[in-house]
């Protein structure tokens, strides 16, 4: 698949590898990494000081909306650091420069079925890949 540049961060999915820059005037880094989670404001606060980051973005774009209504991509970079990047659902506001993110590689979803497994066995089966850095969830 060819790289896809989009002005709609909502198109990015868990498992996708993305490349982006931020609106922060003091940060010229070109970031890339794998999206390991998509979450709300409260959950994203576990990864970084969201309010401080948002203040830096406001210096470049005063039109950014209410941070508590944003969604956040949690992007694990090649350095192993997980960074939140905020965007407004269905809106034109985000922390991405020009609201643009490049999807470098689309993640693939696999299904693993466990038969005749207890609840504790199922929990163990999902814990192991999560500990290895995969994004997994248990669906009953």
C-alpha positions in Angstrom: 0.0 0.0 0.0 1.2 3.5 -0.8 1.5 6.0 2.0 -1.8 7.9 2.7 -1.7 11.5 3.8 -5.0 12.5 5.4 -6.5 15.6 7.0 -8.8 13.4 9.0 -6.9 11.9 12.0 -10.1 9.9 12.8 -9.1 7.6 9.9 -6.0 6.4 11.8 -6.6 3.0 13.5 -4.8 1.0 16.2 -1.8 -0.8 14.6 -1.3 1.8 11.9 2.2 3.2 11.6 2.1 7.0 11.1 4.4 10.0 10.5 3.6 13.5 11.6 4.8 16.9 12.9 3.2 18.9 15.6 1.9 22.5 15.7 4.1 23.3 18.6 6.4 26.1 17.4 9.3 24.9 19.5 9.1 21.3 18.2 10.4 20.6 14.7 10.7 16.8 15.2 9.2 14.6 12.5 7.7 11.8 14.6 6.8 8.3 13.5 5.5 5.3 15.3 2.8 2.7 15.7 -0.6 3.6 17.1 -1.0 1.4 20.2 -4.2 3.0 21.6 -6.9 5.6 20.9 -8.4 7.1 24.0 -10.2 10.0 25.6 -8.7 12.9 27.6 -8.8 11.2 31.0 -6.9 8.1 29.7 -4.4 10.1 27.7 -3.3 12.0 30.9 -1.6 8.8 32.0 1.0 9.2 29.1 1.9 12.9 29.4 0.9 16.3 30.8 -1.8 16.9 28.3 -2.7 20.4 29.5 1.0 21.6 29.1 1.2 20.1 25.6 -2.1 21.7 24.6 -0.9 25.1 25.9 2.2 24.8 23.6 -0.2 23.9 20.6 -2.4 27.0 21.4 0.6 29.3 20.9 0.5 28.1 17.2 -3.2 27.7 16.8 -5.6 29.7 19.1 -8.6 28.0 17.4 -7.9 24.6 19.1 -11.1 23.5 20.9 -11.7 22.2 24.4 -9.0 19.6 25.1 -11.4 17.5 27.3 -13.4 16.7 24.2 -10.5 15.6 22.1 -9.6 12.0 21.3 -5.9 10.9 21.5 -3.8 8.6 19.4 -1.2 7.0 21.6 1.8 6.6 19.3 4.8 4.4 20.3 7.9 5.7 18.7 11.0 3.9 17.7 12.5 5.0 21.0 9.8 3.1 22.9 8.2 6.3 24.2 4.4 6.4 24.0 3.2 9.9 23.1 -0.4 11.2 23.0 -1.5 13.3 20.0 -4.8 15.0 20.3 -7.5 15.7 17.7 -11.1 16.8 17.6 -13.5 14.1 16.5 -15.1 15.1 13.2 -13.6 18.5 13.4 -10.8 20.4 11.8 -8.7 20.8 14.9 -5.8 18.7 16.0 -2.2 18.9 17.3 -1.0 17.8 13.9 0.6 20.4 11.6 -2.0 21.4 9.0 -4.3 18.7 10.7 -2.3 16.3 8.6 -1.0 12.8 9.4 0.6 10.3 7.0 -0.3 6.7 7.4 2.8 4.8 6.4 1.6 1.3 7.1 -1.9 0.0 7.8 -2.1 -2.4 10.8 -3.5 -5.8 10.3 -6.0 -7.5 12.7 -5.8 -11.2 13.5 -8.3 -13.3 15.4 -7.2 -16.0 17.8 -9.9 -18.3 19.2 -9.5 -20.3 22.4 -11.6 -23.4 22.8 -12.3 -25.1 26.1 -10.4 -22.4 28.1 -11.3 -21.1 31.5 -11.5 -17.4 32.2 -8.1 -17.4 33.8 -6.6 -19.3 30.8 -8.1 -16.7 28.5 -6.7 -13.8 30.6 -3.2 -15.5 30.5 -3.5 -15.9 26.7 -4.2 -12.2 26.2 -1.6 -11.0 28.8 1.3 -12.6 27.0 1.0 -10.8 23.7 0.2 -7.5 25.5 3.4 -7.9 27.5 5.3 -8.2 24.2 3.9 -4.9 22.9 1.0 -6.0 20.9 -2.4 -4.3 21.2 -4.8 -7.1 22.2 -8.2 -7.3 23.8 -10.3 -10.2 25.0 -13.7 -10.6 23.3 -16.1 -13.1 24.8 
